[in-house]
Amino acid sequence: MSATPTTRSVVGGTGPTGQAHSSHDLRPQLRLHSVLAFGLAYLAPIIVLGTFGVISDKSHGGTAGSYLIALVAMLLTAASYGRLSREIPMAGSAYTYVRRMVSNHLGFLVGWGSLLDYVFIPMVIWLIGASYLNAAFPAVPDWTWILIFIVSTTTLNILGIKVADKANLVLLAIEILVIALFTVFAVYAVLHHGRSLISLTPFTGTPFNVLALSAGAATAAYSFLGFDAVTTLTEETVDARRTIPKAIMLTALVGGGIFVVSTYFTELVHPLVAVVDIDSAAFEIAKSIGGAFLSAVFLTGLIVGQFASGIAAQASASRLMFAMGRDGVLPKRFFGVVSKRTGTPRNAILVVAVVGLIGCLLDVSTSTSFINFGAFIAFGMVNVAAIALSRKHASEAHGPGRLVGYVLPALGVLVVFYLLTQLDTPALVVGGSWLVIGIGVLTWLTRGFHRPPPEMGDAA
């Protein structure tokens, strides 16, 4: 098959010759609202409150400002994802885009870096959820909750993307309601204490410090990882060339709006509460301003958020592994096929579940230290791919549009690289080591770079 993506239908029910879907195809079933719900579920909006204390501490009380910086950075990258998803409507996300537009070898390394991000994020999500439940029910060990999360989300994902979609919609609605309730209580507490609802402090911190806000933004960027995950559903989306770009921007905008607004009001009420543990700051605030009722609702919302995010994260990771398997980068016969009955990459889903079992042996701090590294590498290279796309279509663009095609992704590269430098040392060491291993694997696959990595045409 040619390397041109238009030679094979991946957004319709059949290929250009009218052939039905094979075991190497995913079925288009999702529309805009479903893809948007998937992206927001991956973001798990309520987790913005779960990580509030850590980011507030880093940003000197400027959590809303840190999220605003992260939102701008993500919108620049989201614009690049949107352009590329129209050009290349295939599953695989950053991995596929960089392979097609920049280099097979760099594409492999981006995919390898993304594996660190995508495959381990479900484990981290399940581990965090288990930690919350263990705090509420100390008699039940963490590993029990991890197993419950893994079995339930794996079952939903294997049954099919439509089943997971319906579950996501319900769980996401619960999350939004809990966030709204928390915000109402926060507003009441601020007004009850005679404070103003208008303040720049949640955006600037005290004292104002650009480096502190940037450090907070580097951590806050973790909350945005869902917007790029929707591109892994391209082949399961109806009219993907139009739907996916819209879903990418809407996921970043809606999610970012929720993050900024909720942390703004949480920062306003923060000085009224004596927080003991920054890791559970929002939970302590909820208990202080809403008593046992709000703290119970808050805990329920966090668990629901973790469950919904786990469904989306596992689905996304399995689609990346499926794309790499179809390429022949991962064993094709195992990873590059979908179930004929459910239309899902069952084997890849099960592998993500097995990786999740590692969470039984780790703590939250260790497991989260390297997640953002892979994400930032992918984000940066997607912007580079967008620049390559602009060069490819340079003769078709004129005036300001031609300039924007280069300037926006270039700004995206710079901002993402800056955020990458703000990660802590363990994250950089683990992420760098993972890339070195990837270079070794790439060297082996290409026999010392004497042959290209497996092409999509060889695998499809």
VENQUI-V485900 format. One record per backbone hydrogen bond with DSSP energy under -1.0 kcal/mol. NH is the residue of the N-H (numbers start at 1). CO is the residue of the C=O. If there is no record, write none. Layout:
BEGIN
nh=NH co=CO
nh=NH co=CO
END
This chain:
BEGIN
nh=7 co=4
nh=8 co=5
nh=15 co=19
nh=18 co=15
nh=25 co=22
nh=29 co=236
nh=30 co=236
nh=35 co=31
nh=36 co=32
nh=37 co=33
nh=38 co=34
nh=39 co=35
nh=40 co=36
nh=41 co=37
nh=42 co=38
nh=43 co=39
nh=44 co=40
nh=47 co=44
nh=48 co=45
nh=49 co=46
nh=51 co=47
nh=55 co=51
nh=56 co=52
nh=57 co=53
nh=58 co=54
nh=59 co=55
nh=61 co=56
nh=65 co=202
nh=66 co=62
nh=67 co=63
nh=68 co=64
nh=69 co=65
nh=70 co=66
nh=71 co=67
nh=72 co=68
nh=73 co=69
nh=74 co=70
nh=75 co=71
nh=76 co=72
nh=77 co=73
nh=78 co=74
nh=79 co=75
nh=80 co=76
nh=81 co=77
nh=82 co=78
nh=83 co=79
nh=84 co=80
nh=85 co=81
nh=86 co=82
nh=87 co=83
nh=88 co=84
nh=90 co=88
nh=95 co=92
nh=97 co=93
nh=98 co=94
nh=99 co=95
nh=100 co=96
nh=101 co=97
nh=102 co=98
nh=103 co=98
nh=107 co=103
nh=108 co=104
nh=109 co=105
nh=110 co=106
nh=111 co=107
nh=112 co=108
nh=113 co=109
nh=114 co=110
nh=115 co=111
nh=116 co=112
nh=117 co=113
nh=118 co=114
nh=119 co=115
nh=121 co=117
nh=124 co=120
nh=125 co=121
nh=126 co=122
nh=127 co=123
nh=128 co=124
nh=129 co=125
nh=130 co=126
nh=131 co=127
nh=132 co=128
nh=133 co=129
nh=134 co=130
nh=135 co=131
nh=136 co=132
nh=137 co=133
nh=140 co=137
nh=145 co=141
nh=146 co=142
nh=147 co=143
nh=148 co=144
nh=149 co=145
nh=150 co=146
nh=151 co=147
nh=152 co=148
nh=153 co=149
nh=154 co=150
nh=155 co=151
nh=156 co=152
nh=157 co=153
nh=158 co=154
nh=159 co=155
nh=164 co=160
nh=165 co=161
nh=166 co=162
nh=167 co=163
nh=168 co=164
nh=169 co=165
nh=170 co=166
nh=171 co=167
nh=172 co=168
nh=173 co=169
nh=174 co=170
nh=175 co=171
nh=176 co=172
nh=177 co=173
nh=178 co=174
nh=179 co=175
nh=180 co=176
nh=181 co=177
nh=182 co=178
nh=183 co=179
nh=184 co=180
nh=185 co=181
nh=186 co=182
nh=187 co=183
nh=188 co=184
nh=189 co=185
nh=190 co=186
nh=191 co=187
nh=192 co=188
nh=193 co=189
nh=194 co=191
nh=195 co=190
nh=203 co=200
nh=204 co=200
nh=205 co=201
nh=206 co=60
nh=213 co=209
nh=214 co=210
nh=215 co=211
nh=216 co=212
nh=217 co=213
nh=218 co=214
nh=219 co=215
nh=220 co=216
nh=221 co=217
nh=222 co=219
nh=223 co=220
nh=224 co=221
nh=225 co=222
nh=227 co=224
nh=231 co=228
nh=232 co=229
nh=233 co=230
nh=234 co=231
nh=236 co=233
nh=237 co=234
nh=238 co=30
nh=242 co=239
nh=243 co=239
nh=244 co=240
nh=246 co=242
nh=247 co=243
nh=248 co=244
nh=249 co=245
nh=250 co=246
nh=251 co=247
nh=252 co=248
nh=253 co=249
nh=254 co=250
nh=255 co=251
nh=256 co=252
nh=257 co=253
nh=258 co=254
nh=259 co=255
nh=260 co=256
nh=261 co=257
nh=262 co=258
nh=263 co=259
nh=264 co=260
nh=265 co=261
nh=266 co=262
nh=267 co=263
nh=268 co=264
nh=269 co=265
nh=270 co=266
nh=272 co=269
nh=273 co=270
nh=275 co=273
nh=280 co=277
nh=281 co=278
nh=284 co=280
nh=285 co=281
nh=286 co=282
nh=287 co=283
nh=288 co=284
nh=289 co=285
nh=290 co=286
nh=291 co=287
nh=294 co=290
nh=295 co=291
nh=296 co=292
nh=297 co=293
nh=298 co=294
nh=299 co=295
nh=300 co=296
nh=301 co=297
nh=302 co=298
nh=303 co=299
nh=304 co=300
nh=305 co=301
nh=306 co=302
nh=307 co=303
nh=308 co=304
nh=309 co=305
nh=310 co=306
nh=311 co=307
nh=312 co=308
nh=313 co=309
nh=314 co=310
nh=315 co=311
nh=316 co=312
nh=317 co=313
nh=318 co=314
nh=319 co=315
nh=320 co=316
nh=321 co=317
nh=322 co=318
nh=323 co=319
nh=324 co=320
nh=325 co=321
nh=326 co=322
nh=327 co=323
nh=329 co=324
nh=330 co=324
nh=335 co=331
nh=336 co=332
nh=338 co=23
nh=339 co=344
nh=343 co=339
nh=346 co=344
nh=349 co=345
nh=350 co=346
nh=351 co=347
nh=352 co=348
nh=353 co=349
nh=354 co=350
nh=355 co=351
nh=356 co=352
nh=357 co=354
nh=358 co=355
nh=359 co=356
nh=360 co=357
nh=361 co=358
nh=367 co=363
nh=368 co=364
nh=375 co=371
nh=376 co=372
nh=377 co=373
nh=378 co=374
nh=379 co=375
nh=380 co=376
nh=381 co=377
nh=382 co=378
nh=383 co=379
nh=384 co=380
nh=385 co=381
nh=386 co=382
nh=387 co=383
nh=388 co=384
nh=389 co=385
nh=390 co=386
nh=391 co=387
nh=392 co=388
nh=393 co=389
nh=394 co=391
nh=396 co=393
nh=403 co=399
nh=404 co=400
nh=405 co=401
nh=406 co=403
nh=407 co=403
nh=408 co=404
nh=410 co=406
nh=411 co=407
nh=412 co=408
nh=413 co=409
nh=414 co=410
nh=415 co=411
nh=416 co=412
nh=417 co=413
nh=418 co=414
nh=419 co=415
nh=420 co=416
nh=421 co=417
nh=423 co=420
nh=428 co=424
nh=429 co=425
nh=430 co=426
nh=431 co=427
nh=432 co=428
nh=433 co=429
nh=434 co=430
nh=435 co=431
nh=436 co=432
nh=437 co=433
nh=438 co=434
nh=439 co=435
nh=440 co=436
nh=441 co=437
nh=442 co=438
nh=443 co=439
nh=444 co=440
nh=445 co=441
nh=446 co=442
nh=447 co=444
nh=448 co=443
nh=450 co=446
nh=451 co=446
nh=459 co=455
nh=460 co=456
END
